[in-house]
Amino acid sequence: MISIRYKLIRYKLIRYKGIQYKKGASPFAVLLTLALFSSVVLGISAWTAAQQREGVLIYQRYQAVLLAQNQFARQRLGLDCQNSIEQNQLLFRVSCQSKQVKVRFPAGELTLNIETE
C-alpha cells in the first residue's frame, strides 16, 4: 500500500493599519535577485560578443586563404596577380612573388608559400 504524506504550509498574515497581506520577499532579496540576474545576462552578452568577434576573424582568415590559393592558381595559368580584391565590403590587398602570396585584410595578414618540385 502506498501512503502519501503532505503538510500544508500556511502563510503568516501580517496586519498593518487594518490591511492584511501575506509576507513576501524582502526588498533586499528582490535587489539581490535582480543583481544576480543582471550579472548573468551581462556575462552572456559579453561572451556572445566575444564569440561573434572571433567568428568574424576566422571568416576573414578563411577568405584570405581562399584568395591566396586563387592567386596561386592565376599565376600557374599565366594570369596577372590582382592587387586589391573587395569581398563582402572588405578590401583585401594582395602582393604576389614567384613562390609567395601575401594577403592583407582588416584583421591581419596572411602569407602563403608554395614549394614546387
C-alpha distances in whole Angstrom, upper triangle without the diagonal:
4,6,10,13,16,20,23,26,29,32,35,38,41,44,48,51,48,46,43,41,38,39,39,40,43,46,46,43,44,47,46,43,46,48,45,45,49,49,47,48,52,51,49,53,55,53,53,57,58,56,58,61,61,60,63,65,64,65,68,68,67,70,73,72,72,75,77,76,78,81,81,81,83,86,85,86,89,88,89,86,85,85,83,80,77,74,71,74,74,77,78,81,82,84,85,87,88,85,83,81,80,78,78,75,74,71,73,75,75,77,77,79,80,82,84,85
4,7,10,13,17,20,23,26,29,32,35,38,41,45,48,46,43,39,38,35,35,35,36,40,43,43,39,40,44,42,39,42,44,42,41,45,45,43,45,48,47,46,49,51,50,50,54,54,53,55,58,57,57,60,62,60,62,65,65,64,67,70,69,69,73,74,73,75,78,78,78,81,83,83,84,87,86,86,83,82,82,79,77,74,71,68,70,71,74,74,78,79,81,82,84,85,82,80,78,77,75,75,72,70,68,70,72,72,75,74,77,78,79,81,83
4,7,10,13,16,19,23,26,29,31,35,38,41,44,42,40,36,35,32,32,32,34,37,40,40,37,38,41,40,38,41,43,40,40,44,44,42,44,47,46,45,49,51,49,50,53,54,53,55,58,58,57,60,62,61,62,66,66,65,68,70,70,70,73,75,74,76,79,79,79,82,84,84,85,88,87,87,84,82,83,80,77,75,71,69,71,71,75,75,78,79,82,83,85,86,83,81,79,78,76,75,72,71,68,70,73,73,75,75,78,79,81,83,84
4,7,10,13,16,19,23,25,28,32,35,38,41,39,37,33,31,28,29,29,30,33,37,37,33,34,38,36,34,37,39,37,36,40,41,39,41,44,43,42,45,48,46,47,50,51,50,52,55,55,55,58,60,59,60,63,64,63,65,68,68,68,71,73,72,74,77,77,77,80,82,82,83,86,85,85,82,80,80,77,75,72,69,66,68,68,72,72,76,77,80,81,83,84,81,79,77,76,73,72,69,68,65,68,70,70,73,73,76,77,79,81,83
4,7,10,13,16,20,22,25,29,32,35,38,36,34,30,28,25,26,26,28,31,34,34,31,32,36,34,32,36,38,35,35,39,40,38,40,43,43,42,45,47,46,47,50,51,50,52,55,55,55,58,60,59,60,64,64,64,66,69,68,69,72,73,73,75,78,78,79,81,83,83,85,87,86,86,83,81,81,78,75,73,69,66,68,69,72,73,76,77,80,82,84,85,82,80,78,76,74,73,70,68,65,68,70,71,74,74,77,78,80,82,84
4,7,9,13,16,19,22,25,28,31,35,33,31,27,25,22,22,23,24,27,31,31,28,29,33,31,29,33,35,33,33,36,37,35,37,41,40,40,43,45,44,45,48,49,48,50,53,53,53,56,58,58,59,62,63,62,65,67,67,68,71,72,72,74,76,77,78,80,82,82,83,86,84,84,81,79,79,76,73,71,68,65,66,67,70,71,74,76,79,80,82,84,81,78,76,75,72,71,68,66,63,66,69,69,72,73,75,77,79,81,83
4,6,9,13,15,18,22,25,28,31,30,27,24,22,19,19,20,22,25,28,29,26,27,31,30,28,31,33,32,32,35,36,35,37,40,40,40,42,45,44,45,48,49,49,51,54,54,54,57,59,58,59,62,63,63,66,68,68,69,72,73,73,75,77,78,79,81,83,84,85,87,85,85,82,80,80,77,74,71,68,65,67,67,71,71,75,76,79,81,83,85,82,79,77,75,73,71,68,66,64,66,69,70,73,74,76,78,80,83,85
4,6,10,13,15,19,22,25,28,26,24,20,19,16,17,18,20,23,26,27,24,26,29,29,27,30,32,31,31,34,36,35,36,39,40,39,42,44,44,45,48,49,49,50,53,54,54,57,59,58,59,62,63,63,65,68,68,69,72,73,74,75,78,79,79,81,83,84,85,87,85,85,82,80,79,76,74,71,68,65,66,67,70,71,74,76,79,81,83,85,82,80,77,75,73,71,68,66,64,66,69,70,73,74,77,79,81,83,86
4,7,9,12,16,19,22,25,24,21,18,16,12,13,14,16,19,23,24,21,22,26,25,24,27,29,28,28,32,33,32,34,37,37,37,39,42,42,43,45,47,47,49,51,52,52,55,57,57,58,61,62,62,64,66,67,68,70,72,72,74,76,77,78,80,82,83,84,86,84,83,80,78,78,74,72,69,66,63,64,65,68,69,72,74,77,79,82,84,81,78,76,74,71,69,66,64,61,64,67,68,71,72,75,77,80,82,84
4,6,9,12,15,19,22,20,18,14,13,10,11,13,16,18,22,23,21,22,26,25,24,27,30,29,29,32,34,33,35,38,38,38,41,43,43,44,47,48,48,50,53,53,54,56,58,59,60,62,64,64,66,68,69,70,72,74,74,75,78,79,80,82,84,85,86,88,86,85,82,80,79,76,73,71,68,64,65,66,69,71,74,76,79,81,84,85,83,80,78,75,73,71,68,65,63,66,69,70,73,74,78,79,82,85,87
4,6,9,13,16,19,17,15,11,9,6,7,9,12,15,18,20,18,19,22,23,22,24,27,27,27,30,32,31,33,35,36,37,39,41,42,42,45,47,47,48,51,52,52,55,57,57,58,61,62,62,64,67,67,68,70,72,73,74,77,78,79,80,83,84,85,87,84,84,80,78,77,74,72,69,66,62,63,64,67,69,72,74,77,80,82,84,82,78,76,74,71,69,66,63,61,64,67,68,72,73,76,78,81,84,86
4,6,10,13,16,15,13,10,9,6,7,10,13,14,18,19,18,19,23,23,23,25,28,28,28,31,33,33,34,37,38,38,40,43,43,44,47,48,49,50,53,54,54,57,59,59,60,63,64,65,66,69,70,71,73,74,75,77,79,80,81,83,85,86,87,89,87,86,82,80,79,76,74,71,68,65,65,66,69,71,74,76,79,81,84,86,83,80,78,76,73,71,67,65,63,66,69,70,74,75,78,80,83,86,88
4,7,10,13,12,10,6,6,5,7,10,14,15,18,20,19,20,23,24,24,26,29,29,29,32,34,34,35,38,39,40,41,44,45,45,48,49,50,51,54,55,56,58,60,60,61,64,65,66,68,70,71,72,74,76,77,78,80,82,82,84,86,87,88,90,88,87,83,81,80,77,74,71,69,65,66,66,70,72,75,77,80,83,85,87,85,82,79,77,74,72,68,66,64,67,70,72,75,77,80,82,85,88,90
4,6,10,10,8,6,6,6,7,10,13,14,16,19,19,19,22,23,24,25,28,29,29,31,33,34,35,37,39,40,41,43,45,45,47,49,50,51,54,55,56,58,60,61,62,64,66,66,68,70,71,72,74,76,77,78,80,82,83,84,86,88,89,90,88,87,83,81,80,76,74,71,69,65,65,66,70,71,74,77,80,82,85,87,85,82,79,77,74,71,68,65,63,66,70,71,75,77,80,82,85,88,91
4,7,6,6,5,7,9,10,13,16,16,18,21,21,22,24,26,26,28,30,31,32,34,36,37,38,40,42,42,44,46,47,48,50,52,53,54,56,58,58,60,62,63,64,66,68,69,70,72,74,75,76,78,80,81,83,84,85,87,89,90,91,93,90,89,86,83,82,78,76,73,71,67,67,68,72,74,77,79,82,85,88,90,88,84,82,79,76,74,70,67,66,69,72,74,78,79,83,85,88,91,94
4,5,5,7,8,11,11,14,17,16,17,20,21,21,23,26,26,27,29,31,31,33,35,37,37,39,41,42,43,45,47,48,49,51,52,53,55,57,58,59,61,63,64,66,67,68,70,72,73,74,76,78,79,80,82,84,85,86,88,90,91,92,89,88,85,82,81,77,75,72,70,66,66,67,70,72,75,78,81,84,87,89,87,84,81,78,75,73,69,66,65,68,71,73,77,79,82,85,88,90,93
4,6,9,11,14,15,18,20,19,20,23,24,24,26,29,29,30,32,34,34,36,38,40,40,42,44,45,46,48,50,50,52,54,55,56,58,60,61,62,64,66,66,68,70,71,72,74,76,77,78,80,82,83,84,86,87,88,91,92,93,94,92,90,87,84,83,79,77,74,72,68,68,69,73,75,78,81,84,86,89,92,90,86,84,81,78,75,72,68,67,70,74,76,80,82,85,87,91,93,96
4,7,10,13,15,18,21,21,22,25,26,25,28,30,30,31,34,35,35,37,40,41,41,43,45,46,47,49,51,51,53,55,56,57,59,61,62,63,65,66,67,69,71,72,73,75,77,78,79,81,83,83,85,87,88,89,91,93,94,95,93,91,88,85,84,81,79,75,73,69,69,70,74,76,79,82,85,88,90,93,91,88,85,82,79,77,73,70,68,72,75,77,81,83,86,88,92,94,97
4,7,10,12,15,18,18,19,23,23,22,25,27,27,28,31,32,32,34,36,37,38,40,42,43,43,46,47,48,49,52,53,53,56,57,58,59,62,63,64,66,68,68,69,72,73,74,76,78,79,80,82,84,85,86,88,89,90,92,89,88,85,82,81,77,75,72,69,66,66,67,70,72,76,78,82,84,87,90,87,84,81,79,76,73,70,67,65,68,72,74,77,79,83,85,88,91,94
4,7,10,12,16,17,19,22,22,21,24,26,26,27,30,31,31,33,35,36,36,39,41,41,42,45,46,46,48,51,51,52,55,56,57,58,61,62,62,65,66,67,68,71,72,73,74,77,78,79,81,83,83,84,87,88,89,91,88,87,84,81,80,77,74,71,69,65,65,66,70,72,75,78,81,83,86,88,86,83,80,78,75,72,69,66,64,68,71,73,76,78,81,84,87,89,92
4,6,9,12,14,16,19,18,18,21,23,22,23,26,27,27,29,32,32,33,35,37,37,39,41,42,43,45,47,48,49,51,53,53,55,57,58,59,61,63,63,65,67,68,69,71,73,74,75,77,79,80,81,83,85,85,87,85,83,80,78,77,73,71,68,65,62,62,63,66,68,71,74,77,80,83,85,83,79,77,74,71,69,65,62,61,64,68,69,73,74,78,80,83,85,88
4,6,10,12,15,17,16,16,19,21,20,22,25,25,25,27,30,30,31,33,35,35,37,39,40,41,43,45,46,47,49,51,51,53,55,56,57,59,61,61,63,65,66,67,69,71,72,73,75,77,78,79,81,83,83,85,83,82,79,76,75,72,69,66,64,60,61,62,65,67,70,72,76,78,81,83,80,77,75,72,69,67,64,61,59,62,66,67,71,72,75,78,80,83,86
4,7,9,12,14,13,13,17,18,17,19,22,23,23,25,27,28,29,31,33,33,35,37,38,39,41,43,44,45,47,49,49,51,53,54,55,57,59,60,61,64,65,66,68,69,70,72,74,75,76,78,80,81,82,84,82,80,77,75,74,70,68,65,63,59,59,60,64,65,68,71,74,76,79,81,79,75,73,70,67,65,62,59,57,60,64,65,69,70,74,76,79,81,84
4,6,9,12,10,10,14,15,14,16,18,19,19,22,24,24,25,27,29,30,31,33,35,35,37,39,40,41,44,45,46,48,50,50,51,54,55,56,58,60,61,62,64,66,67,68,70,72,72,74,76,77,78,80,78,77,73,71,70,66,64,61,59,55,56,56,60,61,64,67,70,72,75,77,75,72,69,67,64,62,58,55,53,56,60,61,65,67,70,72,75,78,80
4,7,8,6,7,10,11,10,13,15,15,16,18,20,21,22,24,26,27,28,30,31,32,34,36,37,39,41,42,43,45,47,48,49,51,52,53,55,57,58,59,61,63,64,65,67,69,70,71,73,75,76,77,75,74,71,68,67,64,62,59,56,53,53,54,57,59,62,64,67,69,72,74,72,69,66,64,61,59,55,52,50,53,57,58,62,64,67,69,72,75,77
4,5,5,6,9,10,11,13,14,16,17,18,20,21,23,24,26,27,29,30,32,33,35,36,38,39,41,42,44,45,47,48,50,51,53,54,56,57,59,60,62,63,65,66,68,70,71,72,74,76,77,78,76,74,71,68,67,64,62,59,57,54,54,54,57,59,62,64,67,70,72,75,72,69,67,64,61,59,55,52,50,53,57,59,62,64,67,70,73,75,78
4,5,5,6,9,10,11,12,14,15,16,18,20,21,22,24,26,27,28,30,31,33,35,36,37,39,41,42,43,45,46,48,49,51,52,54,55,57,58,60,61,63,64,66,68,69,70,72,74,75,76,74,72,69,66,65,61,60,57,55,51,51,52,55,56,59,62,65,67,70,73,70,67,64,62,59,56,53,50,48,51,55,57,60,62,65,68,71,74,77
4,5,5,6,9,10,10,12,14,15,16,18,20,21,22,24,25,27,28,30,31,33,35,36,37,39,40,42,43,45,46,48,49,51,52,54,55,57,58,60,62,63,64,66,68,69,70,72,74,75,72,71,67,65,63,60,59,56,54,51,51,51,54,55,58,61,63,66,68,71,68,65,63,60,57,55,52,48,46,49,53,55,58,60,63,66,69,72,75
4,5,5,6,9,10,10,12,14,15,17,18,20,21,23,24,26,27,29,30,32,33,35,36,38,39,41,42,43,45,47,48,49,51,53,54,55,57,59,60,61,63,65,66,67,69,71,72,74,71,70,66,64,63,60,58,55,53,49,50,50,53,54,57,60,62,65,67,70,67,64,62,59,56,54,51,48,46,49,52,54,57,59,62,65,67,70,73
4,5,5,6,9,10,11,12,14,15,16,18,20,21,22,24,26,27,28,30,32,33,35,36,37,39,41,42,43,45,47,48,49,51,53,54,55,57,59,60,62,63,64,66,68,69,70,72,69,68,65,62,61,58,56,53,51,47,47,48,51,53,55,58,61,63,66,68,66,63,60,58,55,52,49,46,44,47,51,52,56,58,61,64,67,69,72
4,5,5,6,9,10,10,12,14,15,16,18,20,21,22,24,26,27,28,30,31,33,34,36,37,39,40,42,43,45,46,48,49,51,52,54,55,57,58,60,62,63,64,66,68,69,70,68,66,63,60,59,56,54,51,49,46,46,46,49,50,53,56,59,61,64,66,64,61,58,55,53,50,47,44,42,45,48,50,54,56,59,62,65,68,71
4,5,5,6,9,10,11,12,14,15,16,18,20,21,23,24,26,27,29,30,32,33,35,36,38,39,41,42,44,45,47,48,50,51,53,54,56,57,59,60,62,63,65,66,68,69,67,65,62,59,58,55,53,51,48,45,45,45,48,50,53,55,58,60,63,65,63,59,57,54,52,49,46,43,41,44,47,49,52,54,58,60,63,66,69
4,5,5,6,9,10,11,12,14,15,17,18,20,21,23,24,26,27,29,30,32,33,35,36,38,39,41,42,43,45,47,48,49,51,53,54,55,57,59,60,61,63,65,66,68,65,64,61,58,57,54,52,49,47,44,44,44,47,49,52,54,57,59,62,64,62,58,56,53,51,48,45,42,40,43,46,48,52,53,57,59,62,65,67
4,5,5,6,8,10,10,12,14,15,16,18,20,21,22,24,26,27,28,30,31,33,35,36,37,39,41,42,43,45,47,48,49,51,53,54,55,57,58,60,62,63,64,66,63,62,58,56,55,51,50,47,44,41,41,42,45,46,49,52,55,57,60,62,60,57,54,51,49,46,43,40,38,41,45,46,50,52,55,58,61,64,66
4,5,5,6,9,10,10,12,14,15,16,18,20,21,22,24,26,27,29,30,32,33,35,36,38,39,41,42,44,45,47,48,50,51,52,54,56,57,58,60,62,63,64,62,61,57,55,53,50,48,46,44,40,40,40,44,45,48,50,53,56,58,60,58,55,52,50,47,44,41,38,36,39,43,44,48,50,53,56,59,62,65
4,6,5,6,9,10,11,12,14,15,17,18,20,21,23,24,26,27,29,30,32,33,35,36,38,39,41,42,44,45,47,48,50,51,53,54,56,57,59,60,62,63,61,60,56,54,53,50,48,45,43,40,40,40,43,44,47,49,52,55,57,59,57,54,51,48,46,44,41,38,35,38,42,43,47,48,52,54,57,60,63
4,5,5,6,9,10,11,12,14,15,17,18,20,21,23,25,26,27,29,31,32,33,35,36,37,39,41,42,43,45,47,48,49,51,53,54,55,57,59,60,62,59,58,55,52,51,48,46,43,41,38,38,38,41,43,46,48,51,53,56,58,56,53,50,48,45,43,39,37,34,37,41,42,46,48,51,53,56,59,62
4,5,5,6,8,10,10,12,14,15,16,18,20,21,23,24,25,27,29,30,31,33,35,36,37,39,41,42,43,45,47,48,49,51,53,54,56,57,58,60,57,56,53,50,49,46,44,41,39,35,36,36,39,40,43,46,49,51,54,56,54,51,48,45,43,40,37,34,32,35,39,40,44,46,49,52,55,58,61
4,5,5,6,9,10,10,12,14,15,16,18,20,21,23,24,26,27,29,30,32,33,35,36,38,39,41,42,44,45,47,48,50,51,53,54,56,57,59,56,55,51,49,48,45,43,40,38,35,35,35,38,39,42,44,47,50,52,55,52,49,46,44,41,39,36,33,30,33,37,38,42,44,47,50,53,56,59
4,5,5,6,9,10,11,12,14,15,16,18,20,21,22,24,26,27,29,30,32,33,35,36,38,39,41,42,44,45,47,48,50,51,53,54,56,57,55,54,50,48,47,44,42,40,37,34,35,34,38,39,41,44,46,49,51,53,51,48,45,43,40,38,35,32,30,33,36,37,41,43,46,48,51,54,57
4,5,5,6,9,10,10,12,14,15,16,18,20,21,23,25,26,27,29,30,31,33,35,36,37,39,41,42,43,45,47,48,49,51,53,54,55,53,52,48,46,45,42,40,37,35,31,32,32,35,37,40,42,45,47,50,52,50,47,44,42,39,37,33,30,28,32,35,36,40,42,45,48,51,53,56
4,5,5,6,9,10,11,12,14,15,17,18,20,21,23,24,26,27,29,30,32,33,35,36,38,39,41,42,44,45,47,48,50,52,53,54,52,50,47,44,43,40,38,35,33,30,30,30,33,35,37,40,43,45,48,50,48,45,42,39,37,34,31,28,26,29,33,34,38,40,43,46,49,52,55
4,5,5,6,9,10,11,12,14,16,17,18,20,21,23,24,26,27,29,30,32,33,35,36,38,39,41,42,44,45,47,48,50,51,53,51,49,46,43,42,39,38,35,33,30,31,30,33,34,37,39,42,44,46,49,46,43,41,38,35,33,30,28,25,28,31,33,36,38,41,44,47,50,53
4,5,5,6,9,10,10,12,14,15,16,18,20,21,22,24,26,27,29,30,32,33,35,36,37,39,41,42,43,45,47,48,49,51,49,48,44,42,41,38,36,34,31,28,29,29,32,33,36,38,41,43,45,48,45,42,40,37,34,32,29,27,24,27,31,32,35,37,40,43,46,48,51
4,5,5,6,9,10,11,12,14,15,17,19,20,21,23,25,26,27,29,30,32,33,35,36,38,39,41,42,43,45,47,48,50,47,46,42,40,39,36,34,31,29,26,26,26,29,30,33,36,39,41,44,46,44,41,38,36,33,30,27,24,22,26,29,31,34,36,40,42,45,48,51
4,5,5,6,9,10,11,12,14,16,17,18,20,21,23,24,26,27,29,31,32,33,35,36,38,40,41,42,44,46,47,48,46,44,41,39,37,34,33,30,28,25,26,25,28,29,32,34,37,39,42,44,42,39,36,33,31,28,25,22,20,23,27,28,32,34,37,40,43,46,49
4,5,5,6,9,10,11,12,14,15,16,18,20,21,22,24,26,27,29,30,32,33,35,36,38,39,41,42,44,45,47,45,43,40,38,37,34,32,30,28,25,26,25,28,28,31,33,36,38,41,43,40,37,35,32,30,28,25,22,20,22,26,27,30,32,35,38,41,44,47
4,5,5,6,9,10,10,12,14,15,16,18,20,21,23,24,26,27,29,30,32,33,35,36,38,39,41,42,44,45,43,42,38,36,35,32,30,28,25,22,23,23,26,27,30,32,35,37,40,42,40,37,34,32,29,27,24,21,19,22,25,26,30,32,35,37,40,43,46
4,5,5,6,9,10,11,12,14,15,17,19,20,21,23,25,26,27,29,31,32,33,35,36,37,39,41,42,44,41,40,36,34,33,30,28,25,23,20,21,20,23,24,27,30,33,35,38,40,38,35,32,29,26,24,21,18,16,19,23,25,28,30,34,36,39,42,45
4,5,5,6,9,10,11,12,14,16,17,18,20,21,23,25,26,27,29,30,32,33,35,36,38,40,41,42,40,39,35,33,32,29,27,25,23,21,21,20,23,24,26,28,31,33,36,38,36,33,30,27,25,23,20,17,15,17,21,22,26,28,31,34,37,40,43
4,5,5,6,9,10,10,12,14,15,16,18,20,21,23,24,26,27,29,30,32,33,35,36,38,39,41,39,38,34,32,31,29,27,25,22,20,21,20,23,23,26,28,31,33,35,37,35,32,29,27,24,23,20,18,15,18,21,22,25,27,30,32,35,38,41
4,5,5,6,9,10,11,12,14,15,17,18,20,21,23,24,26,27,29,31,32,33,35,36,38,39,37,35,32,30,29,26,24,22,19,16,17,17,20,21,24,26,29,31,34,36,34,31,28,26,23,21,18,16,14,17,20,21,25,26,30,32,35,38,41
4,5,5,6,9,10,11,12,14,15,17,19,20,21,23,25,26,27,29,31,32,33,35,36,38,35,34,30,28,27,24,22,20,18,16,17,15,18,19,21,24,26,29,32,34,32,29,26,23,20,18,15,13,10,14,17,18,22,24,28,30,34,36,40
4,5,5,6,9,10,11,12,14,15,17,19,20,21,23,24,26,27,29,30,32,33,35,36,34,33,29,28,27,24,23,21,19,17,18,16,19,19,21,23,26,28,30,32,30,27,24,22,19,18,15,14,11,13,16,17,20,22,25,28,31,34,37
4,5,5,6,9,10,10,12,14,15,17,18,20,21,23,24,26,27,29,30,32,33,35,33,32,28,26,26,23,21,19,17,15,16,15,18,18,21,23,26,27,30,32,30,27,24,22,19,18,15,14,12,14,17,17,20,22,25,27,31,33,36
4,6,5,6,9,10,11,12,14,15,16,18,20,21,23,25,26,27,29,31,32,33,31,29,26,24,23,20,18,16,14,12,13,12,14,15,18,20,23,25,28,30,28,25,22,20,17,15,12,11,9,12,14,15,19,21,24,27,30,33,36
4,5,5,6,9,10,11,12,14,15,17,19,20,21,23,25,26,27,29,30,32,29,28,24,23,22,19,18,16,14,13,15,12,14,14,16,18,21,23,26,28,26,22,20,17,14,13,10,9,6,9,11,12,16,18,21,24,27,30,33
4,6,5,6,9,10,11,12,14,15,17,18,20,21,23,24,26,27,29,30,29,28,24,23,22,20,18,17,15,14,16,14,16,15,18,18,21,23,25,27,25,22,19,17,15,14,12,12,9,11,12,12,16,17,20,22,25,28,31
4,5,5,6,9,10,11,12,14,15,16,18,20,21,23,24,26,27,29,27,26,23,21,21,18,16,14,12,11,13,12,14,13,16,17,20,22,25,27,25,22,19,17,14,14,11,12,10,12,13,13,16,17,21,23,26,28,31
4,5,5,6,9,10,10,12,14,15,16,19,20,21,23,25,26,27,25,23,20,18,17,15,13,12,10,10,11,9,11,10,13,14,17,19,22,24,23,19,16,14,11,10,7,8,7,9,10,10,14,15,19,21,25,27,31
4,5,5,6,9,10,11,12,14,15,17,19,20,21,23,25,26,24,23,19,18,18,16,14,14,13,13,15,12,13,11,13,14,16,18,20,22,20,17,14,12,10,10,8,10,8,8,8,8,11,12,16,18,22,24,27
4,5,5,6,9,10,11,12,14,16,17,18,20,21,23,25,23,22,19,18,18,17,14,14,12,13,15,13,14,12,15,15,17,18,21,22,20,17,15,14,11,12,11,13,12,12,12,10,13,13,16,18,21,23,26
4,5,5,6,9,10,10,12,14,15,16,18,20,21,23,20,20,16,15,15,13,11,11,9,10,12,10,11,9,12,12,15,17,20,21,20,17,14,13,10,11,9,12,11,12,11,10,13,13,17,18,22,24,27
4,5,5,6,9,10,11,12,14,15,17,19,20,21,19,18,14,13,13,12,10,11,10,12,14,11,10,8,10,9,12,13,16,18,17,14,10,9,6,8,7,10,10,10,8,7,9,10,14,16,19,21,25
4,5,5,6,9,10,11,12,14,15,17,19,20,19,18,15,15,15,15,13,14,13,15,17,14,14,11,13,11,13,14,16,17,15,12,10,10,8,11,11,14,13,12,10,7,9,8,11,13,16,18,22
4,5,5,6,9,10,11,12,14,15,17,18,17,17,14,13,15,14,12,13,12,14,16,14,14,11,13,12,14,14,17,18,16,14,11,12,10,13,13,16,15,15,13,11,12,11,14,14,18,19,22
4,5,5,6,9,10,10,12,14,15,16,14,14,11,10,11,10,9,11,10,13,15,13,12,9,10,8,11,11,15,16,15,13,9,10,8,11,11,14,15,14,12,10,11,10,13,14,18,19,23
4,5,5,6,9,10,11,13,14,15,14,13,10,10,11,12,11,14,13,16,18,15,14,10,10,8,9,9,12,13,11,9,6,7,7,10,12,15,16,14,11,8,8,7,10,11,14,16,20
4,5,5,6,9,10,11,13,14,14,14,12,12,14,15,13,16,15,18,20,18,17,14,14,11,13,11,13,13,12,10,8,11,10,14,15,19,19,17,14,11,11,8,10,10,13,14,18
4,5,5,6,9,10,11,12,11,11,10,10,13,13,11,14,14,17,19,17,16,13,13,11,13,11,14,14,13,12,10,12,11,15,15,19,20,19,16,14,13,11,13,13,16,16,20
4,5,5,6,9,10,10,9,9,6,7,10,11,11,14,15,18,20,17,15,12,12,8,9,8,10,11,11,10,7,10,10,13,15,19,20,18,15,13,12,10,12,12,15,15,19
4,5,5,6,9,10,10,10,9,11,13,15,15,18,18,22,23,21,19,15,15,11,11,9,10,9,8,8,7,11,12,16,18,21,22,20,17,14,12,9,10,9,11,12,15
4,5,5,6,9,9,10,10,12,15,16,15,18,18,22,24,22,20,17,17,14,14,12,13,12,12,12,11,14,15,18,20,24,24,23,20,17,15,13,13,11,14,13,16
4,5,5,6,5,7,7,9,12,14,14,17,18,21,23,21,19,16,16,13,13,11,12,12,12,13,11,14,15,18,20,23,25,23,20,18,16,14,15,14,16,15,18
4,5,5,6,7,7,10,13,16,16,19,20,24,25,23,21,18,16,13,12,9,9,8,9,11,10,13,15,18,21,24,25,23,20,18,16,13,13,12,14,13,16
4,5,8,10,11,14,17,19,19,22,23,26,28,26,24,21,20,16,15,12,12,10,11,12,13,16,18,21,24,27,28,26,23,20,18,15,14,12,13,11,14
4,6,9,11,13,17,19,19,22,23,26,28,26,24,21,21,17,17,14,15,13,14,16,15,18,19,23,25,28,30,28,25,22,20,18,17,15,17,15,17
4,7,9,12,15,18,19,22,23,27,28,26,24,21,20,17,16,13,13,11,14,15,15,18,19,23,25,28,30,28,25,23,21,18,18,16,17,16,18
4,7,9,12,15,15,19,20,24,25,23,21,18,17,14,14,12,13,13,15,15,14,17,17,20,22,26,28,26,23,21,20,18,18,17,19,18,21
4,6,9,12,13,17,19,23,23,21,18,16,14,11,11,9,11,12,14,14,12,15,15,18,20,23,25,24,21,19,18,17,18,17,20,19,22
4,6,9,10,14,16,20,20,18,15,13,11,8,7,6,9,11,12,11,9,11,11,14,16,20,22,20,17,16,15,14,15,15,18,19,22
4,6,7,11,13,17,17,15,12,10,8,7,8,9,12,14,15,14,11,11,11,13,14,17,20,19,16,16,15,15,17,18,21,22,25
4,7,10,13,17,16,14,10,8,6,5,6,8,12,15,16,14,11,10,9,10,12,15,18,17,14,14,15,15,17,19,22,23,27
4,7,10,13,12,10,7,6,5,6,9,11,15,18,19,16,13,11,9,9,10,13,16,15,14,14,15,16,19,21,24,26,29
4,7,10,10,8,6,5,7,8,11,13,17,19,20,17,14,13,10,10,10,12,15,15,14,14,16,17,20,21,25,26,30
4,7,6,5,5,6,9,11,14,17,21,23,23,21,17,15,12,12,10,11,14,15,15,16,18,19,22,24,28,29,33
4,5,5,7,8,11,13,17,19,22,25,24,21,18,17,13,13,11,12,14,15,16,16,19,19,23,24,28,29,33
4,5,8,10,14,16,20,22,26,28,27,25,21,19,16,15,12,12,14,16,17,18,21,22,25,27,31,32,36
4,7,10,13,16,20,22,26,29,28,25,22,20,16,14,11,11,13,16,17,19,22,23,27,29,32,34,38
4,6,10,13,16,19,23,26,25,22,18,16,12,11,8,7,10,12,13,15,18,20,23,26,29,31,35
4,7,10,13,16,20,23,23,20,16,14,10,9,6,7,11,12,12,14,16,18,22,24,28,29,33
4,6,10,13,16,19,19,16,12,10,6,6,5,8,10,10,9,11,13,14,18,20,24,26,29
4,7,10,14,17,17,14,10,8,6,5,7,10,12,11,9,10,12,14,17,19,23,24,28
4,7,10,13,14,11,7,6,5,6,9,12,14,12,10,10,10,11,14,16,19,21,25
4,7,10,11,8,6,5,7,9,12,15,17,14,11,11,10,11,12,14,18,19,23
4,7,8,6,5,6,9,12,15,18,20,17,13,12,10,10,10,12,15,16,19
4,6,5,6,8,12,14,18,21,22,19,16,14,11,10,10,11,13,14,17
4,6,8,11,14,18,21,25,25,22,18,16,13,11,9,9,10,11,14
4,7,10,14,17,20,24,24,21,17,14,11,8,6,5,7,8,12
4,7,10,13,16,20,20,17,13,10,7,6,5,6,9,11,15
4,7,10,13,17,17,14,11,8,6,5,7,9,12,14,18
4,7,10,14,14,11,7,6,4,6,9,12,15,18,21
4,6,10,11,9,6,5,6,8,12,14,18,20,24
4,7,8,6,4,6,9,11,15,18,21,24,28
4,6,5,6,8,11,14,17,20,24,26,30
4,6,8,11,15,17,21,24,28,30,34
4,7,10,14,16,20,23,27,30,33
4,7,10,14,17,20,24,27,30
4,7,10,13,17,20,23,27
4,7,10,13,17,20,23
4,7,10,13,16,20
4,7,10,13,17
4,7,10,13
4,6,10
4,7
4
